[in-house]
Amino acid sequence: MAPSGKRKGGHASLQGKKPVNTTKVKRTVTNNPGRIRNKLKRSEMYGKYLLEKKAQKRQSRIQREKEAEALGEDAPKKAAPRTLDNTRELEATAVQPDDEEIIADEAEDEFAPYFSDEIRPKILLTTRPCPSGELFHFISDLMRFFPQMYYYPRKSYSVKEICTFGSNRKFTHLIVLSEKSKVCNGMLISHLRPSNEANNGLGGPTAFFKVSNVIPSSDVPNNGSATSHIPELNLHGFTTRLGHRAGRFLGSLFPHNAQFQGRQVATFHNQRDFIFVRHHRYIFEEGKEDVVVNKENGKKKKKTKARLQELGPRFTMKMRWLQEGTFDTQFGEYEWFHKRKEMDITRRKFHL
């Protein structure tokens, strides 16, 4: 006979039943479950981990808001979020705005005549051999973006022969586009004009940029049509010696006699060594609000608002190497070469 107080058959697991957890204790997922080898279980636990992390973040935010409301004016200021930009490692070649040595060097480099408007750039544009038809949409956008740009078919000529051809016909720059899967993925820019002050009378420098995220003008939302006016130039975020050289190289592609009536701006914005290229027009519109112009007679006029309209194209560049002189991969000397395994050891170190 079974003893009193115990059910027949013993424990539930001995009867083939799954034991029931009666404690109702919720287990917290405190660690990132990347160590779990089972893929289904790992994805399930990772989802729970993200939800728990989000809930903890929300609770801490609510707690901070309550404390700030209770303290009133004595509440501490909101901490600035940590980003890769404000936590970047200090570069030894960082340039200060009032550095006299840099100012003196830039006044005598090969790009000084362009920035002083003594020389107007004239650009020769070509492609890799046998380009696809899709690449010509990007070429037409570039010809509206850069003033004084002329397209020549590549045919079977080498880049060295094209450099000689362009230099003999008074072209100042050469741009060669490469592509992959019918999308532009590279841009070679070479300065052709000889300079007696720099590089011992030779042309150069030459740079290769990796091109990504190409969006043609027709695909830009609410885009406008570019006019033939020479745009203003905005170079932003180039803070090192190398960055200044790359920025001035790109700036030499534009004439420096901007026609302000066109209200167009060409922007090269460097962020984390990625150069974002944009083309805008700024538009002035009358708002609905009235603004007092003269307090004595109470004269009013409509408040003027400014907005930007993107013209396109839109693409991103990343410099891979910078070479002295015109294009020469065999005997040319490199000023800078991007070595990923040696230079990209941390995400917080940038070169431009």
Buried (B, 14 or more C-beta within 10 A) or exposed (E): EEEEEEEEEEEEEEEEEEEEEEEEEEEEBEEEBEEBEEEEEBEEBBEEBEEBEEEEEEEEEEEBEEEBEEEEEEEEEEEEEEEEEEEBEEBEEEBEEEBEEBEEBBEEBBBBBBBEEEBBBBBBBBBBEEBBEEBEBBBBBBBBBBBBBEBBEBEEBEBEEBBBBBBEEEBBBBBBBBBEEEBBEBBBBBBBBBBEEBBEEBBBBBBBBBBBEBBBBEEBEEBBEBBEBBBBBEBEBBBBBBBBBBBBBBBBBBBBEBBEEBBBBBBBBBBBBBBBBBBBBEEEEEEEEEEEEEEEEEEEEEEEEEEEBBBBBBBBBBBBBBBBBBBBEEEBEEBBEBEEEEBEEEEEBBBB
